């Protein structure tokens, strides 16, 4: 199962292609679940900061190295998973970029990962 903890603060309004951003959110949640041990909580938050809407997915999973974040994270066909094609976050970034936004990632091996979707 998934222990999803929600902390929703007002964020928006945002002009968006809802199905596309729902795909991004689904991908971020699936990644967080796959990176986490069974029962480890995943936090989903929304907030407004400096005139942007932020949607944050945070896990306490396996995390990623600084080298992987810098060199490989948003490239196509790169993955730390045993299965999959590695196109998920690459496509997520393309969708968020097309909305005039950006993806911010903080991660440490063994500590977990925090991915923020930042939209104008």
HUNORQUI-V254578 format. One record per helix or strand of 3 or more residues. SS is the DSSP state (h for helix, s for strand). FROM is the first residue (numbers start at 1). TO is the last residue. Records with the same first field share a line. If there is no record, write none. Layout:
SS: FROM-TO ; FROM-TO
This chain:
s: 3-8 ; 41-49 ; 52-59 ; 102-108 ; 112-119
h: 18-35 ; 66-71 ; 88-98
